[in-house]
Amino acid sequence: MPELTLQRIPFTVDADSRLRVMKSRTGITPNILCRVGFCLSLEEHSVPSLLPGNFQQGREINRYTLLGKDDQIYIALLIIRLKNDNISLSEINDMFLAHIDRGIVLLAARIKSIGDVGLL
């Protein structure tokens, strides 16, 4: 079974900035925002764009902090998505980062205040 080998999850400067804004507007921590965004990205019909190998990095979050005790569930959802998209499971690390990044963008477009969270 393929395994996500990333232990520290890097974010682009843009994603990091969006996370900071959403946290200030909602009080929700970045790890929770990322989990919701990841699921939103998985729900999209298109395949997310891979991050460039030399992207300007903002913060990093420890994988356990990001996914918590549900780590295996998130990875299983990603594997199902990769299989549905006919993407090699060897791409799991890159696609995980792509879905996290796209999810942050999707979530930032939907959340302007804590009241918007209930509408997701």
Contacts in CASP RR format, 6 or more apart in sequence:
PFRMAT RR
TARGET T0000
AUTHOR 0000-0000-0000
METHOD contacts of the structure
MODEL  1
MPELTLQRIPFTVDADSRLRVMKSRTGITPNILCRVGFCLSLEEHSVPSL
LPGNFQQGREINRYTLLGKDDQIYIALLIIRLKNDNISLSEINDMFLAHI
DRGIVLLAARIKSIGDVGLL
1 79 0 8 1.000
2 79 0 8 1.000
2 89 0 8 1.000
2 90 0 8 1.000
2 92 0 8 1.000
3 75 0 8 1.000
3 92 0 8 1.000
4 63 0 8 1.000
4 75 0 8 1.000
4 78 0 8 1.000
4 92 0 8 1.000
4 93 0 8 1.000
4 96 0 8 1.000
5 93 0 8 1.000
6 63 0 8 1.000
6 93 0 8 1.000
6 96 0 8 1.000
6 97 0 8 1.000
7 62 0 8 1.000
7 63 0 8 1.000
8 60 0 8 1.000
8 61 0 8 1.000
8 62 0 8 1.000
8 63 0 8 1.000
9 60 0 8 1.000
9 61 0 8 1.000
9 62 0 8 1.000
9 63 0 8 1.000
9 66 0 8 1.000
9 96 0 8 1.000
9 97 0 8 1.000
9 100 0 8 1.000
10 55 0 8 1.000
10 57 0 8 1.000
10 58 0 8 1.000
10 59 0 8 1.000
10 60 0 8 1.000
10 97 0 8 1.000
11 19 0 8 1.000
11 57 0 8 1.000
11 58 0 8 1.000
11 59 0 8 1.000
11 60 0 8 1.000
11 61 0 8 1.000
11 100 0 8 1.000
11 101 0 8 1.000
11 104 0 8 1.000
12 51 0 8 1.000
12 55 0 8 1.000
12 56 0 8 1.000
12 57 0 8 1.000
12 58 0 8 1.000
12 101 0 8 1.000
13 56 0 8 1.000
13 57 0 8 1.000
13 58 0 8 1.000
15 58 0 8 1.000
15 100 0 8 1.000
15 101 0 8 1.000
15 104 0 8 1.000
15 105 0 8 1.000
16 58 0 8 1.000
16 59 0 8 1.000
18 104 0 8 1.000
18 105 0 8 1.000
18 107 0 8 1.000
18 108 0 8 1.000
19 30 0 8 1.000
19 33 0 8 1.000
19 34 0 8 1.000
19 59 0 8 1.000
19 104 0 8 1.000
20 30 0 8 1.000
21 108 0 8 1.000
22 28 0 8 1.000
22 30 0 8 1.000
22 33 0 8 1.000
22 107 0 8 1.000
22 108 0 8 1.000
22 111 0 8 1.000
23 29 0 8 1.000
23 30 0 8 1.000
23 33 0 8 1.000
25 111 0 8 1.000
25 112 0 8 1.000
25 113 0 8 1.000
25 114 0 8 1.000
26 33 0 8 1.000
26 111 0 8 1.000
26 113 0 8 1.000
26 114 0 8 1.000
26 115 0 8 1.000
26 116 0 8 1.000
26 117 0 8 1.000
27 114 0 8 1.000
28 114 0 8 1.000
28 117 0 8 1.000
30 59 0 8 1.000
30 61 0 8 1.000
31 61 0 8 1.000
31 65 0 8 1.000
31 66 0 8 1.000
31 67 0 8 1.000
31 68 0 8 1.000
33 104 0 8 1.000
33 107 0 8 1.000
34 61 0 8 1.000
34 66 0 8 1.000
34 100 0 8 1.000
34 103 0 8 1.000
34 104 0 8 1.000
35 66 0 8 1.000
35 67 0 8 1.000
35 70 0 8 1.000
35 74 0 8 1.000
36 107 0 8 1.000
36 120 0 8 1.000
37 100 0 8 1.000
37 103 0 8 1.000
37 104 0 8 1.000
37 106 0 8 1.000
37 107 0 8 1.000
38 74 0 8 1.000
38 99 0 8 1.000
38 100 0 8 1.000
38 103 0 8 1.000
39 77 0 8 1.000
40 103 0 8 1.000
40 106 0 8 1.000
40 107 0 8 1.000
40 110 0 8 1.000
40 120 0 8 1.000
41 48 0 8 1.000
41 98 0 8 1.000
41 99 0 8 1.000
41 100 0 8 1.000
41 102 0 8 1.000
41 103 0 8 1.000
41 106 0 8 1.000
42 77 0 8 1.000
42 78 0 8 1.000
42 81 0 8 1.000
42 99 0 8 1.000
44 102 0 8 1.000
44 106 0 8 1.000
47 85 0 8 1.000
47 87 0 8 1.000
48 95 0 8 1.000
48 98 0 8 1.000
48 99 0 8 1.000
48 101 0 8 1.000
48 102 0 8 1.000
49 98 0 8 1.000
49 102 0 8 1.000
50 94 0 8 1.000
50 95 0 8 1.000
50 97 0 8 1.000
50 98 0 8 1.000
51 94 0 8 1.000
51 97 0 8 1.000
51 98 0 8 1.000
51 101 0 8 1.000
63 71 0 8 1.000
64 71 0 8 1.000
67 74 0 8 1.000
67 75 0 8 1.000
75 92 0 8 1.000
75 96 0 8 1.000
78 92 0 8 1.000
78 95 0 8 1.000
78 96 0 8 1.000
78 99 0 8 1.000
79 89 0 8 1.000
79 92 0 8 1.000
81 95 0 8 1.000
81 99 0 8 1.000
82 88 0 8 1.000
82 89 0 8 1.000
82 91 0 8 1.000
82 92 0 8 1.000
82 95 0 8 1.000
83 89 0 8 1.000
87 95 0 8 1.000
110 116 0 8 1.000
110 119 0 8 1.000
110 120 0 8 1.000
111 117 0 8 1.000
111 120 0 8 1.000
END
